[in-house]
Amino acid sequence: MTPEQRAGHFASPSEPDQNPPPPAEEARRMEGKQGPPRVLVVEDDFLIAMQTEVALTTAGFEVVGPATTAEEAVALARETQPALAVMDIRLASTRDGIDAARQLYQDFAIRCIFATAHDDAHTRGRAEPYAPLGWLPKPYTMASLVAVVAEAVAVLRRP
C-alpha cells in the first residue's frame, strides 16, 4: 500500500498489508450484477467536485451529485441509494458535512469518507458515531481518493 493510500486508510487488525489491485480493476471486480458502485459526492467547491467526479468515473464508479449542501446530499441519497458518500465538512449551508453524514447514516445506513481540510481530533470525534469509512485530508491527490473509495467499497461488500 502506498503512502497516499494510507492517508485515508483505517486498517483493521485482521487486514493484510498488501498491494490492492488498481482502482479501476477493483471497481470493475466489485461491479457484479448491481452495476458499478454508486458514490455520492458532497463538495461545495466546484473545481474539487468536478475533479472528484472525473477521477471516480474514470475509475469505474457511478458518481451521484455533486451535492453542495447537506439538504441536497440527503435528497440525492434518498433518490439514488449510493453505496457511500465522499463528504466535505464545510458545505454551502448552515448544516455541515458531519450533520449530513449523521442523517445519511441514521436514515439510509450510508457511511462516508470524509475528504476535508478539517481533520482535527474534535472534528473526528464528532463524526465517529456515524462510522466513517475513512478520512482523506485536503489537499489530496485524485489517485489517493480513488484508492480510498475502492477500499471502502470493498469493505462494504465483504460478507
N, C-alpha and C positions, 0 to 999 in steps of 0.2 A: 504494500500500500504506500502510495507516495505521500510526502508531507502535505500537499494540497488536499488530498483525500482525507487525511487525518484531521484537518482543521475543523470540520463539522461532524466528525465521526464520534459516535458513542459505541465503544466496543463492549460486547457482553463477555463475561468471563469464559464462556464456552466457545466463543467465536475464534476460529483460526485466523492468524495473521498471514494472509496470503494475498497474492495479486488477483483482484477480481477481473472478470472478462471486460473488454472495452465497453463503455457505457451503451453505445448503440446496440451492440450484440446482446448485452444484458437486457435492454428494453425489449428487443425482439424475442428473446427467450421467454420473458415474462408475459408476453402478449397473449399467448394461448388463444382460447376461443372467445375471450371477452374483448378483444381489440387491444390497442395499445393502452398502457396505463395512463389514466387521466390525471393531470396535475393542475390544480388551481393556483394561479399566480396572483398574489395580493401585494401590489407595489405601486406607490403613487408617483414615483419618478419615471417619467415616460421613457427615457432612454434605457434605464435599467430594465424596465418591464419588457421593452422590445428586444433587448439583448437576451434576456432570460427566455422569452418565447421562442426566438430563433434557435438558441442553443438546445432547448429541450425538444423542440420539434425535430431538429436535425438528428438528435439522439434517439428518436423513435417514440417519444411520448406525445400524447394528445394534450395540448395546452388549453385550459379554460381561463378566460379572462384576457387581459389583466383586470382585476378589480382595484380601485383606488381608495375605497372606503370599506369599513367593516360591514356596513349595510349591503354594499354591492357583493362583497365576499359571501355573505350568508345567503343572499338571493341566488347567486350563481351556484353555490353548493347545493342548495335545495333543488335547483333545476337539473344539475348535471351529475351529482353524486361522485365527485372525484375521489381517487384513492388517497390523496394527501394534498396539502397546501404548502406552497412556499410563501412564507409570511414575513413582511417587513413589520417592524414595531410601530414606527411613526407613519400614520396614514393621513389622508386628506379629509379627516372628520374629527369629531370630538372623541370618538371611540378609537382606541389604539389596537394594534395587532394582537396584543395579548387578550384583550376583550373579545376580539373577533375569534381568536383561537379557542377561547372558552366556549363561545356559542357553537362553533363548528364541532367541538369535541362533545359537548353535552347534548346537542340536538341531533347530530348526524354521525357521531363516532369517527369524525375526520380528525386526524392528527396533523401536526405542522412541522415543517423545518423552518426555523427562524433564520432568515437571511437579513441581517441588520447591523447597523453600526452601534447599536445599544446592546452590549454584550457583558454588562457588569453583573455582579452577584445578585444585586437586588432585582434586576430585570429577570434574570434566570429563575430566581426564587418565585417571582410572581407567575411565571409560565409553567413551572414544574408540575402543578396539579393537572395540567392538560396534556401530559405525556408527550413532550416534544420528541420528534424523531431525530433531531439534530440541531446544531447551531452552526451557521456559516457567517463569521464576522466579516463585515464590509471593511475594506474592499476585498473582493474575492474574484477569482477567475471563473469564466464560464465552464471550463473543464472541471474545476472543483465542485461547482454547483451540480453539473450533470452527474458526477460521481456520487455525491451525497444523495441526490434524488434516486438514482438507480439502486443504491444500497438500501435506502429507506423502503422503496417498493419491494425489494427482495425480502426484507424483514417482514413487511406486512403480508406477504403472500406465503410465508412459511406456515406449515400446519401447526 
